[in-house]
Amino acid sequence: VYKRQAQGSLRQFITNANTVTGANAMRFVPAVDHNDASGLDEWWRIDVSDAFAPIEGAATTIDGTAFSFVDGTTPADTNSMGPELELNGTGVTVNGLELTGPGATVHGLVINRFETGIALLGGSGHTITGNYLGPDATGIVGEVGNREEGIRIEGSRSNVIGGGTAAERNVISGNENRGIWINDYDDGPAATADSNTITGNYIGTDATGSAALPYSGGATPTYQQIGIAIWDGPGNAIGGANAGEGNLISGNAWFGIYVWGPNAAADVIRGNTIGLDAAALVAIPNGFDYSAPAGIYVSSAPGTVVGGSNPSEKNKIAANLGPGILVAGDPAVGTSIVGNAIYDNAGFGLEVTAPAILIEDNVINNNGTGGIELAGVSLGGDGSTVRGNTIQDHPGPGVLVRDGFSGNTITENVFGANGGVSIDLLAAGATATEQDEGDGISLNTAVPPDCGYDAGAGNDGVDAPVIDSIEYAAGTTTIKGTACAGATVEVYRIVADGDGSDTTGGFDYGEGVASLGTAAADPGTGVFTFATGALGLGDTIGA
């Protein structure tokens, strides 16, 4: 005979768990028939009339998985499309669940129509898995979202949202403002909402990962504004390097990810798909209802890491209706963008208006599809490094350095099929249109070893090296030329695309499609010599 300790309601369970010492786990064994359905799928809906008590007891587990009333152990499995217990906050202005004690687990619930679905307001080490926060119980119907966000973390740290399996995945979509909000700003500079891990979730899309989920309908539907927002919270991880740990973050109206604040140090974003469907094949863009959108927006947050050197850490950032990544504000110094695929975005692939940013080993292709911001990479800060990237197929230049900014190192990149020059150093006083599109080839203004600096131009308008002679003998090509005294000269095999974008004065400069190596210019005369066996008959060389 099966014996159960019936507590009658979720409300009563929370009250009991707050008073009974030790771990407490809820098992949902419904004694009445379901009261909501879609086709053959059925679930139980609780219409909440006033707030539940905050969950204060340590190690409290709330699990909405339904079990048979006959034995209490056999899963009822009545809803093939999602969880079987729905909390409906229609008509109340409260949060769905509030966690204030340590180590709570919330699994298998549908929570919609509240202010915030789940608010983590105290304790640490909470686990939130397998929930629908914003959609209905089918996961594909919107217009029932929470009025603020699906999850809010404030005054709580080291929490886990999601996981690497489908069973652990949360669908956090169709809310009015944010999917997940980590707010470490309102309580002062000390970190209290740090070190959270967000993995394997669908944020902005329906449960199939194939369409954006609306917050409101009608002729002009609205959508969740931001997928994940971090305010001043340090050390958080969005995604991961292991299978299933990347989040799908698409279909959000403003930004996929927004990281803000000088105390939001060393947040890590890796392994995510941002702007596409779950198969990473079809566009579900972020940023379709905002004047300055982006796939990822890092604002004044130092040391943010986007991607990583391991291929499994790569973010796919594509089809967003603004820059793929925007990094802005001087405090964002030290942000690194490494090893990502950034393509088909309407704006720049990357737009940087902060100093000392590392952009390395990314594939940056076919951005600028919106027809206004045309470059692969736009640098509007000092001292950044753009190294080892593939930057191709843009309607404008590969890399654009805006006027007034200098000290940027652009090296070892592969260019090709860009509508502008590989590297465009804007002249001082560039127009607003030129800030977006580039201003074309800048001719040398001095004779080496003088560098021909142009104060106020991008990277000070430094002159390009001049190749004086090329000799071939016994399989070795020797290139001699002059450059800025003491400069490091990079030699490329180049290809001219024939569209006129690399041509001036009847000479086609082409684009560097393969880096052959470097040579050191003499610190006095600027003379350099470079030898290579990697060239063949008909190859064109540039520096």
C-alpha positions in Angstrom: 0.0 0.0 0.0 1.4 3.4 -1.0 1.5 5.9 1.9 1.6 9.6 1.2 2.1 12.6 3.4 -0.5 14.9 1.8 0.0 18.6 2.3 -2.9 19.7 0.1 -1.3 22.5 -1.9 1.9 24.2 -3.0 1.2 27.0 -0.7 1.0 24.7 2.3 4.2 22.9 1.2 6.1 26.1 1.2 4.8 27.0 4.6 5.8 23.6 6.0 9.2 23.6 4.3 10.0 27.0 5.9 9.4 25.5 9.4 10.7 21.9 9.1 14.5 21.7 9.5 16.5 20.0 6.8 15.9 19.3 3.1 12.3 19.3 1.9 11.2 18.1 -1.5 7.7 18.5 -3.0 6.2 15.6 -5.1 3.2 16.7 -7.2 0.6 13.9 -7.0 -2.6 15.5 -8.3 -5.8 14.1 -6.7 -8.0 15.8 -9.2 -8.2 15.7 -13.0 -6.3 18.2 -15.1 -7.9 21.6 -15.7 -6.2 22.8 -18.9 -5.2 21.2 -22.2 -4.1 21.6 -25.8 -5.2 18.8 -28.0 -4.1 15.6 -26.3 -1.7 17.3 -23.9 -3.0 18.1 -20.5 -1.8 19.9 -17.4 -2.8 21.4 -14.1 -3.1 25.2 -13.7 -3.1 27.0 -10.4 -4.7 30.5 -10.7 -2.8 32.4 -8.0 -4.8 34.9 -6.0 -2.1 36.3 -3.7 1.6 35.9 -3.1 3.2 32.7 -2.0 5.4 33.0 1.0 9.1 33.4 0.2 11.0 30.1 0.1 13.2 30.4 3.2 14.0 26.8 4.1 17.4 25.5 3.1 17.5 22.9 0.4 13.9 23.1 -0.6 12.9 21.4 -3.8 9.8 22.3 -5.8 9.2 19.9 -8.7 6.2 20.3 -11.0 6.5 16.8 -12.5 3.2 15.1 -12.1 3.0 11.5 -10.6 0.1 9.1 -10.7 -2.4 9.3 -7.8 -2.5 5.5 -7.8 1.0 4.8 -6.6 2.7 8.3 -6.3 5.8 7.0 -8.2 4.8 6.6 -11.8 5.2 9.7 -13.9 1.8 10.9 -15.2 3.5 12.2 -18.4 0.4 14.1 -19.5 2.0 16.9 -21.4 4.4 15.9 -24.2 5.1 19.6 -24.9 6.4 20.7 -21.5 5.8 20.8 -17.7 2.6 19.7 -16.2 2.1 22.3 -13.4 1.3 25.9 -14.4 1.3 28.9 -12.0 -0.9 31.7 -13.5 -0.5 35.1 -12.1 -3.3 36.8 -13.9 -4.7 39.7 -11.8 -2.0 39.8 -9.2 1.0 42.1 -9.0 3.5 39.7 -7.2 6.4 37.5 -8.2 5.7 33.9 -9.0 8.2 32.4 -6.6 10.7 34.1 -4.4 13.8 32.3 -3.1 15.5 33.7 0.0 17.0 30.7 1.7 20.0 28.7 0.5 20.1 25.9 -2.0 16.6 25.8 -3.4 15.7 23.9 -6.5 12.8 24.8 -8.8 12.1 22.3 -11.6 9.3 21.5 -14.1 7.0 24.5 -13.7 5.2 26.8 -16.1 5.2 30.3 -14.6 3.6 33.2 -16.4 1.6 36.4 -16.0 3.4 37.5 -12.8 5.8 40.5 -12.3 8.9 38.2 -12.2 8.5 34.5 -12.7 11.2 33.4 -10.2 13.0 36.0 -8.1 16.3 34.8 -6.4 16.5 37.4 -3.7 18.7 35.7 -1.0 20.7 32.7 -0.2 23.0 31.1 -2.8 23.4 28.0 -4.8 19.9 27.8 -6.2 19.2 25.6 -9.2 16.5 26.4 -11.8 15.9 23.8 -14.4 13.3 22.5 -16.8 10.8 25.4 -16.5 8.8 27.5 -18.9 9.1 31.1 -17.7 6.9 33.2 -20.0 5.3 30.8 -22.4 2.2 28.7 -21.8 2.5 25.0 -21.0 2.9 24.1 -24.7 6.0 26.3 -25.0 4.9 27.6 -28.3 2.1 30.1 -27.3 3.1 33.6 -26.2 1.2 36.7 -25.1 1.1 35.3 -21.5 4.6 36.4 -20.3 5.7 37.9 -17.1 5.5 41.7 -16.8 9.2 42.2 -15.9 11.4 39.2 -16.4 11.4 35.4 -16.3 14.2 35.2 -13.7 15.7 38.0 -11.5 18.8 37.4 -9.5 19.5 40.1 -6.8 21.3 39.5 -3.6 22.0 35.9 -4.5 25.1 34.3 -5.9 26.5 31.0 -7.4 23.2 30.0 -8.9 22.7 27.6 -11.8 20.1 28.4 -14.4 19.6 25.4 -16.8 22.1 22.7 -17.7 23.6 20.6 -20.5 20.5 18.4 -21.1 17.1 19.0 -22.7 15.5 18.1 -19.4 17.4 20.9 -17.6 16.7 23.5 -20.3 14.5 26.4 -19.3 12.5 28.3 -21.9 12.6 31.9 -20.9 10.8 33.9 -23.5 7.8 36.2 -24.2 8.4 38.3 -21.0 8.0 42.1 -21.3 11.5 43.3 -20.3 14.1 40.7 -19.8 14.5 36.9 -19.9 17.1 36.9 -17.1 18.2 39.9 -15.1 21.2 39.8 -12.8 21.0 43.0 -10.8 24.1 43.7 -8.7 23.8 47.4 -9.0 21.0 48.6 -6.7 22.7 47.2 -3.6 26.0 49.1 -4.0 29.5 48.2 -5.3 30.0 45.0 -3.3 29.3 41.9 -5.3 26.2 40.1 -4.1 24.8 38.6 -7.4 28.0 37.2 -8.8 29.3 33.8 -10.1 26.0 32.6 -11.6 26.0 30.0 -14.4 23.4 30.2 -17.2 23.6 27.2 -19.6 21.5 25.3 -22.1 18.5 27.6 -22.1 16.2 28.9 -24.9 15.9 32.7 -24.3 13.7 34.6 -26.6 12.4 31.7 -28.7 9.6 29.2 -28.3 10.3 25.7 -26.9 11.1 24.4 -30.4 13.8 27.0 -30.9 12.4 27.9 -34.3 10.5 31.2 -33.7 10.5 34.3 -31.5 7.8 34.3 -28.8 5.8 37.5 -28.4 4.8 39.2 -25.2 1.8 40.9 -26.8 0.0 40.4 -30.0 -2.2 42.4 -32.3 -1.1 44.3 -35.5 2.2 45.3 -33.9 3.3 42.6 -31.5 6.0 43.2 -28.9 8.7 40.9 -27.8 11.1 40.4 -24.8 13.4 43.3 -24.9 16.7 41.7 -23.7 17.6 38.0 -23.5 20.1 38.2 -20.6 20.9 41.5 -18.8 23.8 41.8 -16.3 24.0 45.0 -14.3 27.3 45.3 -12.5 27.5 41.6 -11.7 31.0 40.0 -11.9 32.1 36.5 -12.7 29.0 35.2 -14.3 29.1 32.5 -17.0 26.7 32.5 -20.0 27.0 29.3 -21.9 29.9 26.8 -21.7 32.3 24.7 -23.6 30.7 21.3 -23.1 28.0 19.8 -25.3 24.5 21.3 -24.6 25.8 24.1 -22.4 25.4 26.9 -25.0 22.3 29.0 -24.8 20.0 29.8 -27.7 19.5 33.6 -27.4 17.4 34.8 -30.3 14.3 36.8 -31.0 14.8 39.5 -28.4 13.8 43.0 -29.4 16.8 45.0 -28.2 19.9 42.9 -27.4 20.6 39.2 -27.0 23.0 39.8 -24.2 23.6 43.1 -22.4 26.5 43.4 -19.8 26.8 46.7 -18.1 28.8 48.3 -15.3 32.3 49.0 -14.1 31.9 46.3 -11.4 30.7 43.7 -13.9 34.2 42.3 -14.3 35.2 39.1 -16.0 31.8 37.8 -17.1 32.3 35.0 -19.7 30.1 34.4 -22.8 30.9 31.2 -24.7 29.4 28.5 -26.7 26.1 30.3 -27.4 24.0 30.8 -30.6 22.8 34.4 -30.8 20.5 35.4 -33.6 19.7 32.1 -35.2 17.4 29.1 -34.6 18.4 26.0 -32.6 20.0 24.4 -35.6 21.9 27.6 -36.3 20.5 27.7 -39.9 17.6 30.2 -39.9 17.7 33.8 -38.8 15.8 34.7 -35.6 17.4 38.1 -35.1 17.9 40.1 -32.0 17.4 43.9 -32.2 14.5 44.3 -34.4 12.7 46.9 -32.3 15.3 49.3 -31.0 17.3 52.2 -32.4 20.7 51.0 -31.4 20.5 47.2 -31.2 23.2 44.5 -31.0 23.6 40.7 -30.6 25.9 41.3 -27.7 26.4 44.7 -26.0 29.2 45.1 -23.5 28.9 48.5 -21.9 31.6 49.8 -19.5 32.1 46.2 -18.2 35.9 45.4 -17.9 37.5 42.2 -18.8 34.4 40.5 -20.4 35.3 37.4 -22.3 33.4 36.5 -25.5 34.4 33.1 -26.9 37.7 31.4 -26.2 40.6 29.6 -27.8 38.9 26.2 -27.7 36.6 25.6 -30.7 33.9 24.5 -28.4 33.9 27.9 -26.8 32.9 29.6 -30.1 29.8 31.8 -30.1 27.8 31.9 -33.3 26.6 35.5 -33.6 24.6 36.0 -36.7 21.7 37.7 -38.4 21.2 40.4 -35.7 19.8 43.7 -36.8 22.7 45.8 -35.6 26.4 45.0 -34.9 27.1 41.4 -33.9 29.1 42.6 -30.9 29.2 46.2 -29.6 31.8 47.1 -26.9 31.4 50.6 -25.6 32.7 52.8 -22.7 36.2 53.3 -21.4 35.7 51.0 -18.4 35.2 48.1 -20.8 39.0 48.0 -21.2 40.5 44.5 -21.4 37.5 42.8 -23.0 38.5 39.9 -25.3 36.6 38.6 -28.3 38.3 35.4 -29.4 37.4 32.5 -31.7 33.8 33.4 -32.6 31.9 33.1 -35.8 30.4 36.6 -36.5 28.4 36.8 -39.7 25.4 38.1 -41.6 24.7 40.8 -39.1 23.0 44.0 -40.3 25.6 46.3 -38.7 29.3 46.0 -38.3 30.5 42.6 -37.3 32.2 44.2 -34.3 31.9 47.8 -33.2 34.4 48.9 -30.6 34.3 52.3 -28.9 36.4 51.3 -25.9 40.2 51.1 -25.4 42.4 48.0 -25.3 40.1 45.4 -26.7 41.5 42.0 -28.0 39.9 40.8 -31.2 41.6 37.5 -32.1 41.0 34.4 -34.3 37.4 35.2 -35.2 35.7 34.5 -38.5 34.0 37.7 -39.4 32.1 37.4 -42.7 29.4 39.2 -44.6 28.3 41.7 -42.0 26.9 45.1 -43.0 23.8 43.6 -44.6 21.7 46.5 -43.5 23.4 48.8 -46.0 24.6 51.5 -43.5 27.4 50.1 -41.3 29.5 48.4 -43.9 32.8 47.3 -42.3 33.7 44.0 -40.7 35.4 45.6 -37.7 35.0 49.3 -36.6 37.5 50.6 -34.1 36.6 53.8 -32.3 39.1 53.5 -29.4 42.8 53.4 -28.7 45.2 50.5 -28.2 43.1 47.6 -29.4 44.6 44.5 -31.1 43.0 42.8 -34.1 45.0 39.7 -34.8 44.6 36.4 -36.7 41.0 37.0 -37.9 39.4 36.1 -41.2 37.6 39.2 -42.3 35.9 38.8 -45.7 32.8 39.6 -47.8 31.8 42.9 -46.4 30.3 45.7 -48.5 32.8 48.1 -47.0 36.4 47.8 -45.6 37.6 44.9 -43.6 38.8 47.0 -40.6 37.9 50.6 -40.2 39.9 52.8 -37.8 37.9 55.9 -37.0 39.6 59.3 -37.0 40.8 60.5 -33.6 41.9 57.1 -32.4 45.4 55.5 -32.5 47.7 52.9 -31.2 45.6 50.0 -32.6 47.6 46.9 -33.8 46.1 45.1 -36.9 48.1 42.0 -37.7 48.1 38.5 -39.2 44.6 38.8 -40.4 43.2 37.3 -43.7 41.1 39.6 -45.9 39.3 39.2 -49.2 36.2 40.1 -51.2 35.5 43.2 -49.1 33.9 46.1 -50.9 36.4 48.5 -49.4 40.1 48.3 -48.6 41.4 45.8 -46.1 42.3 48.4 -43.5 40.8 51.9 -43.8 42.4 54.6 -41.7 39.8 57.5 -41.8 41.2 60.9 -42.5 40.7 63.5 -39.8 37.3 65.1 -39.9 35.6 62.1 -41.6 31.9 62.6 -42.3 29.2 60.5 -40.5 28.8 58.5 -43.7 32.5 57.8 -43.8 32.4 56.6 -40.2 30.1 53.9 -41.4 31.4 53.1 -44.9 35.1 54.2 -44.8 36.9 56.7 -47.0 39.0 54.5 -49.2 42.7 54.3 -49.9 44.9 56.8 -48.1 48.0 57.6 -50.1 51.3 58.0 -48.5 52.2 61.5 -47.5 55.9 61.2 -46.8 59.1 59.4 -48.0 60.3 56.5 -45.7 61.7 56.3 -43.1 59.3 59.2 -42.3 55.9 57.7 -41.3 53.8 60.5 -42.7 51.8 60.9 -39.6 48.5 62.7 -40.0 47.3 64.1 -36.7 43.7 63.2 -36.0 43.5 60.4 -38.6 42.8 56.8 -37.7 46.0 55.3 -36.3 47.5 58.7 -37.0 47.3 58.0 -40.8 50.5 56.0 -40.7 51.9 55.5 -44.2 52.0 52.0 -45.8 55.3 50.3 -46.6 56.7 50.7 -50.1 58.0 47.7 -52.0 61.0 48.7 -54.1 62.1 45.4 -55.6 61.2 41.7 -55.9 63.7 39.1 -56.9 63.1 35.3 -57.5 66.0 32.8 -57.5 66.2 29.1 -56.7 62.6 28.9 -55.3 63.0 31.9 -53.0 61.4 35.3 -53.5 63.2 38.2 -51.9 61.3 41.4 -51.3 63.0 44.7 -50.5 61.4 48.0 -49.5 61.2 50.9 -47.1 58.8 51.7 -44.3 58.5 53.7 -41.1 61.8 53.5 -39.3 61.8 50.6 -36.8 58.4 49.3 -37.9 57.4 45.7 -38.2 56.4 45.1 -41.8 53.8 42.4 -42.6 54.0 40.8 -46.1 50.9 39.4 -47.8 49.9 37.5 -50.9 47.2 39.8 -52.2 44.3 39.4 -54.6 42.6 42.3 -56.4 38.9 41.8 -56.5 38.4 44.0 -59.6 35.6 46.1 -58.3 37.6 49.3 -58.1 37.4 49.6 -54.3 41.2 48.9 -54.0 42.2 51.1 -56.9 43.6 54.6 -57.1 45.8 56.3 -59.6 45.4 53.4 -61.9 47.0 51.0 -59.4 45.0 48.1 -57.8 46.3 47.5 -54.3 44.2 44.4 -53.7 43.6 42.7 -50.4 45.8 40.5 -48.3 44.4 36.9 -48.5 47.4 35.2 -46.9 49.9 36.5 -44.4 53.4 35.4 -45.3 55.3 36.7 -42.3 57.0 39.9 -41.1 60.2 41.8 -41.5 61.8 44.5 -39.3 62.4 47.9 -40.9 65.8 49.4 -40.1 65.5 51.8 -37.2 67.5 54.4 -39.1 66.8 54.0 -42.8 63.5 52.1 -42.7 64.8 49.5 -45.2 63.4 46.0 -44.9 64.1 42.7 -46.6 61.8 39.7 -46.6 62.4 36.2 -48.1 59.9 33.4 -48.6 59.5 30.2 -50.5 55.7 30.3 -50.3 55.1 32.2 -53.6 54.7 31.0 -57.1 54.6 32.4 -60.6 51.8 35.0 -60.9 51.3 35.7 -57.2 50.9 39.3 -56.2 52.6 40.7 -53.1 51.7 43.6 -50.8 52.8 44.9 -47.4 
